[in-house]
Amino acid sequence: MALISVVLPVYNVENYIKECMDSILNQTIQDFEVLVIDDCSTDKTLDIVRAYKDERIRIHEKEVNKGLIDSLNIGFKIAKGKYIARVDGDDINALDRFEKQLLVLESNSEIKACGSWLQIINEPNKLIEHKEQHVEIQAELLMRCPMSLGATMLDREAYSLFKFDETKKHVEDYDFWARSAWDCKMYNIQEVLYYYRVHGNQVSSVYNKIQKEGDIKIKLSLFRKLNYNTELYTDVFLKKVMYSNKFITVKEFYLFFNWINILLRENKKTQLFDQLYLKDVLDKVTRGIVYKIFFVGNRENIDKLWRAKAFLILPVKEKIYVLRKKLIS
């Protein structure tokens, strides 16, 4: 039985699949199987895969096109290796990716998922950098998806209880990490081991609006873990303050800062997140809102008088930030 099962969902990627397959088959560690899950491709993707004649390649052809989430669940179910390495058919792996991720997982039994940084193929100077340690990654979940699933190697047994949710279409990876982060420790190698291709047919390009809405739902569900008064601080209220440009009253602005303080107090009791990293994330969230209100000016119906009143209720640190920035500009 192979040590690593490479789960490779594909759909109409004939222009990229050869580069992807070469970057898998030429890895510095060779103890793996490649599970190609084809979602009813209509191009030459499978012809190119079959041409390799490599006995480690197993092709699963779906009878009905059911999308990526279905392909992922199939791949994770039929995988037999101790570890699962995820790869997307239009991306490229560094040739030592598997070796380096395997070393982390084998050397640190508490770590169950190992990711890395990514480089955008189309933009060589653009990197996607992820936090390194689990406590950082866990807190970062409140702001964004902190692991790139396609660039990750996972402990198959540890993640066997976490299926990809069919109702979380286009945010299935973010949801997967958000649900498993309190059972499985994560780690990101601080170097580029994966080359990510950006093109117009990707989910992130075609379904950008739906993806953003799904992201917000996941973030709010994570905040609710901190057990604040959801009748006073409703999802509607928090979504309006943090994730929209809609008008908010000065009172709502004040309530937001109260909510931030409540989160820190509750977390100090429960230790759900590392307190230091939670504070860092909440500072970033707060600073982003303050910056948009006082310097971008795209919040609906907010004028100088509103800002003057709002300035009085800002925490001291944010008052200093606003004053300094106004002086500089």
RODO-2510 file (C-alpha; in nm, 4 decimals, decimal comma):
residues 329
     n   res          X          Y          Z
     1     m     0,0000     0,0000     0,0000
     2     a     0,1291     0,3449    -0,0916
     3     l     0,2320     0,5800     0,1871
     4     i     0,0640     0,8792     0,0190
     5     s    -0,2599     0,9001    -0,1793
     6     v    -0,2591     1,1962    -0,4159
     7     v    -0,6195     1,3112    -0,4621
     8     l    -0,6432     1,4875    -0,7976
     9     p    -0,9939     1,6011    -0,9045
    10     v    -1,0013     1,6991    -1,2735
    11     y    -1,2476     1,8527    -1,5147
    12     n    -1,1484     1,9797    -1,8593
    13     v    -0,7893     2,0729    -1,7773
    14     e    -0,6196     1,9388    -2,0911
    15     n    -0,4082     2,2550    -2,1267
    16     y    -0,2555     2,2125    -1,7810
    17     i    -0,2748     1,8463    -1,6791
    18     k     0,0600     1,7388    -1,8242
    19     e     0,2539     1,9971    -1,6231
    20     c     0,0570     1,8968    -1,3153
    21     m     0,1130     1,5215    -1,3630
    22     d     0,4846     1,5706    -1,4317
    23     s     0,5187     1,7660    -1,1078
    24     i     0,3572     1,4752    -0,9203
    25     l     0,5326     1,1821    -1,0853
    26     n     0,8778     1,3431    -1,0588
    27     q     0,8598     1,4068    -0,6833
    28     t     1,1740     1,3381    -0,4796
    29     i     0,9716     1,0825    -0,2821
    30     q     0,8018     0,8160    -0,4940
    31     d     0,5889     0,6142    -0,2502
    32     f     0,2434     0,7291    -0,3616
    33     e    -0,0650     0,6489    -0,5664
    34     v    -0,2374     0,9075    -0,7852
    35     l    -0,6180     0,9063    -0,7658
    36     v    -0,7513     1,0970    -1,0655
    37     i    -1,1193     1,1748    -1,0024
    38     d    -1,2675     1,2790    -1,3359
    39     d    -1,5917     1,4775    -1,3228
    40     c    -1,7090     1,3836    -1,6741
    41     s    -1,4465     1,5786    -1,8700
    42     t    -1,5370     1,6457    -2,2333
    43     d    -1,1863     1,7333    -2,3543
    44     k    -0,8626     1,5297    -2,3774
    45     t    -0,7761     1,5428    -2,0069
    46     l    -0,8095     1,1655    -1,9530
    47     d    -0,6278     1,0802    -2,2777
    48     i    -0,3273     1,2738    -2,1509
    49     v    -0,3423     1,1039    -1,8095
    50     r    -0,3750     0,7546    -1,9607
    51     a    -0,0723     0,8142    -2,1831
    52     y     0,1548     0,7989    -1,8774
    53     k     0,1140     0,4194    -1,8430
    54     d     0,2120     0,4432    -1,4756
    55     e     0,0682     0,1686    -1,2534
    56     r     0,0435     0,4117    -0,9614
    57     i    -0,2259     0,6096    -1,1444
    58     r    -0,5858     0,5088    -1,0692
    59     i    -0,8631     0,6800    -1,2645
    60     h    -1,2122     0,7095    -1,1202
    61     e    -1,4568     0,8211    -1,3909
    62     k    -1,7788     0,9631    -1,2516
    63     e    -2,0968     0,8782    -1,4377
    64     v    -2,2594     1,2142    -1,3627
    65     n    -2,1008     1,5579    -1,3311
    66     k    -2,1575     1,6420    -0,9647
    67     g    -1,8881     1,9010    -0,9027
    68     l    -1,5721     1,9385    -0,6977
    69     i    -1,7138     1,8609    -0,3522
    70     d    -1,8392     1,5227    -0,4705
    71     s    -1,5004     1,4518    -0,6306
    72     l    -1,3180     1,5415    -0,3090
    73     n    -1,5375     1,3137    -0,0986
    74     i    -1,4860     1,0283    -0,3425
    75     g    -1,1106     1,0826    -0,3450
    76     f    -1,0826     1,0947     0,0343
    77     k    -1,3011     0,7827     0,0648
    78     i    -1,1059     0,5627    -0,1776
    79     a    -0,7635     0,6844    -0,0614
    80     k    -0,5682     0,4090     0,1157
    81     g    -0,2438     0,5880     0,2024
    82     k    -0,1465     0,7015     0,5506
    83     y    -0,1486     1,0545     0,4132
    84     i    -0,3520     1,2384     0,1501
    85     a    -0,1836     1,4973    -0,0694
    86     r    -0,4290     1,7276    -0,2440
    87     v    -0,3465     1,8651    -0,5873
    88     d    -0,5535     2,0589    -0,8413
    89     g    -0,5222     1,9617    -1,2062
    90     d    -0,4288     2,3092    -1,3295
    91     d    -0,1512     2,3685    -1,0737
    92     i     0,2117     2,2611    -1,0305
    93     n     0,3979     2,1154    -0,7318
    94     a     0,7554     2,1893    -0,6318
    95     l     0,9369     1,8599    -0,6840
    96     d     1,0272     1,8297    -0,3158
    97     r     0,6805     1,9248    -0,1868
    98     f     0,5784     1,5729    -0,0770
    99     e     0,9141     1,5037     0,0865
   100     k     0,9077     1,8240     0,2932
   101     q     0,5458     1,7905     0,4013
   102     l     0,5915     1,4234     0,4866
   103     l     0,8911     1,5101     0,7041
   104     v     0,6802     1,7567     0,9053
   105     l     0,3961     1,5076     0,9563
   106     e     0,6197     1,2125     1,0405
   107     s     0,8340     1,4181     1,2801
   108     n     0,5437     1,5883     1,4621
   109     s     0,2650     1,3453     1,5469
   110     e     0,0394     1,6229     1,6810
   111     i     0,0294     1,7935     1,3379
   112     k    -0,2410     1,6467     1,1143
   113     a    -0,2298     1,8812     0,8124
   114     c     0,0729     2,0445     0,6529
   115     g     0,0404     2,3200     0,3941
   116     s     0,2794     2,5724     0,2438
   117     w     0,3052     2,9065     0,0711
   118     l     0,1940     2,9384    -0,2905
   119     q     0,3197     3,1338    -0,5878
   120     i     0,0854     3,2595    -0,8581
   121     i     0,2029     3,1113    -1,1880
   122     n     0,0703     3,4014    -1,3935
   123     e     0,2264     3,6586    -1,1583
   124     p     0,5737     3,5330    -1,0559
   125     n     0,6223     3,8051    -0,7942
   126     k     0,2923     3,7379    -0,6174
   127     l     0,2909     3,4964    -0,3249
   128     i     0,0122     3,3608    -0,1066
   129     e     0,1679     3,3437     0,2395
   130     h    -0,0031     3,1528     0,5209
   131     k     0,0604     3,1642     0,8952
   132     e     0,2932     2,8946     1,0269
   133     q     0,1783     2,7608     1,3644
   134     h    -0,1593     2,6104     1,4532
   135     v    -0,2561     2,8797     1,7077
   136     e    -0,1951     3,1476     1,4440
   137     i    -0,3833     2,9527     1,1761
   138     q    -0,6774     2,8923     1,4099
   139     a    -0,7151     3,2645     1,4874
   140     e    -0,6665     3,3555     1,1199
   141     l    -0,9796     3,1521     1,0411
   142     l    -1,1777     3,4503     1,1728
   143     m    -1,0495     3,6596     0,8829
   144     r    -0,9885     3,4252     0,5910
   145     c    -0,9163     3,0692     0,4826
   146     p    -0,5684     3,0103     0,6322
   147     m    -0,4722     2,6900     0,4487
   148     s    -0,4701     2,6214     0,0743
   149     l    -0,6259     2,2768     0,0443
   150     g    -0,4687     2,2018    -0,2942
   151     a    -0,1237     2,2517    -0,1429
   152     t    -0,1854     2,0452     0,1701
   153     m    -0,0904     1,6979     0,2913
   154     l    -0,3209     1,5526     0,5559
   155     d    -0,3278     1,2599     0,7957
   156     r    -0,6006     1,0454     0,6364
   157     e    -0,7218     0,8817     0,9574
   158     a    -0,7395     1,2102     1,1506
   159     y    -0,9593     1,3705     0,8851
   160     s    -1,1739     1,0634     0,8135
   161     l    -1,4625     1,2091     1,0179
   162     f    -1,4681     1,5384     0,8249
   163     k    -1,6421     1,5130     0,4901
   164     f    -1,6688     1,8114     0,2570
   165     d    -2,0122     1,9701     0,2998
   166     e    -2,2252     1,9710    -0,0165
   167     t    -2,4126     2,2776     0,1143
   168     k    -2,0900     2,4813     0,1285
   169     k    -2,0369     2,4992    -0,2445
   170     h    -1,7461     2,7290    -0,3437
   171     v    -1,6275     2,7601     0,0200
   172     e    -1,5920     2,3903     0,0976
   173     d    -1,2217     2,4149     0,1847
   174     y    -1,2698     2,7081     0,4269
   175     d    -1,5609     2,5248     0,5917
   176     f    -1,3527     2,2044     0,6129
   177     w    -1,0743     2,3776     0,8066
   178     a    -1,3196     2,5731     1,0247
   179     r    -1,4912     2,2520     1,1386
   180     s    -1,1760     2,0498     1,1954
   181     a    -0,9465     2,3138     1,3498
   182     w    -1,0288     2,2159     1,7105
   183     d    -0,9617     1,8466     1,6505
   184     c    -0,6678     1,8483     1,4081
   185     k    -0,3584     2,0652     1,4383
   186     m    -0,2375     2,2438     1,1245
   187     y     0,0979     2,3780     1,0105
   188     n     0,2227     2,5699     0,7062
   189     i     0,5794     2,5354     0,5780
   190     q     0,7091     2,8894     0,5263
   191     e     0,8249     2,8477     0,1685
   192     v     0,6697     2,8082    -0,1759
   193     l     0,5962     2,4432    -0,2524
   194     y     0,2985     2,4940    -0,4821
   195     y     0,2367     2,6994    -0,7951
   196     y    -0,1199     2,8181    -0,8326
   197     r    -0,2717     2,9098    -1,1676
   198     v    -0,5243     3,1925    -1,1898
   199     h    -0,7628     3,1870    -1,4865
   200     g    -1,1168     3,2958    -1,5689
   201     n    -1,2778     2,9511    -1,5432
   202     q    -1,1957     2,9007    -1,1752
   203     v    -1,4611     2,8953    -0,9049
   204     s    -1,2982     3,1960    -0,7363
   205     s    -1,3370     3,3953    -1,0589
   206     v    -1,6816     3,2785    -1,1755
   207     y    -1,8548     3,2640    -0,8374
   208     n    -1,6768     3,5453    -0,6550
   209     k    -1,9917     3,6999    -0,5030
   210     i    -2,1288     3,3647    -0,3813
   211     q    -1,7878     3,2783    -0,2384
   212     k    -1,7705     3,6041    -0,0415
   213     e    -2,1160     3,5448     0,1056
   214     g    -2,0171     3,1915     0,2033
   215     d    -1,6950     3,3204     0,3620
   216     i    -1,8930     3,5649     0,5786
   217     k    -2,1242     3,2892     0,7066
   218     i    -1,8235     3,0816     0,8117
   219     k    -1,6582     3,3771     0,9871
   220     l    -1,9754     3,4606     1,1793
   221     s    -2,0201     3,0967     1,2838
   222     l    -1,6662     3,1005     1,4251
   223     f    -1,7253     3,4238     1,6159
   224     r    -2,0383     3,2678     1,7679
   225     k    -1,8197     3,0023     1,9290
   226     l    -1,7243     3,2726     2,1800
   227     n    -2,0727     3,2674     2,3302
   228     y    -2,1698     3,6375     2,3244
   229     n    -2,5277     3,7668     2,3320
   230     t    -2,6460     3,6882     1,9780
   231     e    -2,9773     3,8695     2,0357
   232     l    -2,7943     4,1973     2,0957
   233     y    -2,5050     4,1356     1,8575
   234     t    -2,6947     3,9713     1,5734
   235     d    -2,5419     3,8332     1,2563
   236     v    -2,7266     4,1036     1,0635
   237     f    -2,5675     4,3746     1,2786
   238     l    -2,2160     4,2268     1,2585
   239     k    -2,2416     4,1685     0,8861
   240     k    -2,3465     4,5308     0,8337
   241     v    -2,0603     4,6703     1,0423
   242     m    -1,7785     4,4403     0,9290
   243     y    -1,8621     4,3253     0,5786
   244     s    -2,0633     4,5991     0,4085
   245     n    -2,0535     4,9679     0,3226
   246     k    -2,4043     5,0287     0,4545
   247     f    -2,4781     5,3181     0,6895
   248     i    -2,4296     5,2469     1,0582
   249     t    -2,5252     5,4730     1,3468
   250     v    -2,2705     5,6031     1,5961
   251     k    -2,4473     5,3852     1,8540
   252     e    -2,3902     5,0778     1,6367
   253     f    -2,0252     5,1773     1,6010
   254     y    -2,0043     5,1934     1,9815
   255     l    -2,1758     4,8541     2,0143
   256     f    -1,9180     4,7033     1,7808
   257     f    -1,6322     4,8029     2,0136
   258     n    -1,8261     4,6602     2,3088
   259     w    -1,8593     4,3343     2,1163
   260     i    -1,4843     4,3216     2,0530
   261     n    -1,4172     4,3579     2,4268
   262     i    -1,6722     4,0870     2,5071
   263     l    -1,4989     3,8464     2,2666
   264     l    -1,1661     3,9000     2,4409
   265     r    -1,3207     3,8505     2,7864
   266     e    -1,5048     3,5343     2,6824
   267     n    -1,1983     3,3896     2,5168
   268     k    -0,9890     3,4571     2,8258
   269     k    -1,2288     3,2270     3,0120
   270     t    -1,2698     2,9566     2,7494
   271     q    -0,9250     2,9670     2,5811
   272     l    -1,0959     2,8747     2,2543
   273     f    -0,8344     3,0761     2,0661
   274     d    -0,4865     3,1769     2,1736
   275     q    -0,5546     3,5136     2,3425
   276     l    -0,2569     3,6921     2,1883
   277     y    -0,3402     3,5869     1,8337
   278     l    -0,7114     3,6507     1,8810
   279     k    -0,6320     4,0054     1,9942
   280     d    -0,4099     4,0518     1,6896
   281     v    -0,6874     3,9380     1,4550
   282     l    -0,9495     4,1564     1,6245
   283     d    -0,7123     4,4542     1,6069
   284     k    -0,6810     4,3991     1,2314
   285     v    -1,0584     4,3730     1,1895
   286     t    -1,1085     4,6921     1,3906
   287     r    -0,8334     4,8822     1,2112
   288     g    -0,9814     4,7881     0,8735
   289     i    -1,3222     4,9275     0,9696
   290     v    -1,1730     5,2460     1,1163
   291     y    -0,9593     5,3017     0,8076
   292     k    -1,2538     5,2666     0,5702
   293     i    -1,4720     5,5011     0,7755
   294     f    -1,2175     5,7775     0,8359
   295     f    -1,0025     5,7618     0,5219
   296     v    -1,1731     5,5765     0,2364
   297     g    -1,5113     5,7392     0,2801
   298     n    -1,7162     5,4735     0,1019
   299     r    -1,9547     5,4027     0,3900
   300     e    -2,3065     5,5224     0,2976
   301     n    -2,4233     5,8598     0,4378
   302     i    -2,1314     5,9118     0,6751
   303     d    -2,0230     6,2766     0,6896
   304     k    -1,7802     6,4927     0,8887
   305     l    -2,0240     6,5387     1,1777
   306     w    -2,0719     6,1601     1,2051
   307     r    -1,6947     6,1082     1,2065
   308     a    -1,6480     6,3747     1,4736
   309     k    -1,8974     6,1997     1,7030
   310     a    -1,7517     5,8575     1,6242
   311     f    -1,3984     5,9784     1,6980
   312     l    -1,4965     6,0463     2,0604
   313     i    -1,5870     5,6802     2,1204
   314     l    -1,2828     5,5293     1,9505
   315     p    -1,0451     5,3287     2,1719
   316     v    -0,7302     5,5266     2,2554
   317     k    -0,5143     5,3242     2,0158
   318     e    -0,7503     5,3957     1,7263
   319     k    -0,7702     5,7661     1,8159
   320     i    -0,3906     5,7870     1,7946
   321     y    -0,3928     5,6003     1,4631
   322     v    -0,6485     5,8383     1,3086
   323     l    -0,4691     6,1507     1,4339
   324     r    -0,1274     6,0339     1,3149
   325     k    -0,2572     5,9319     0,9750
   326     k    -0,4323     6,2647     0,9286
   327     l    -0,1109     6,4462     1,0159
   328     i     0,0905     6,2408     0,7676
   329     s    -0,1621     6,2849     0,4886
***
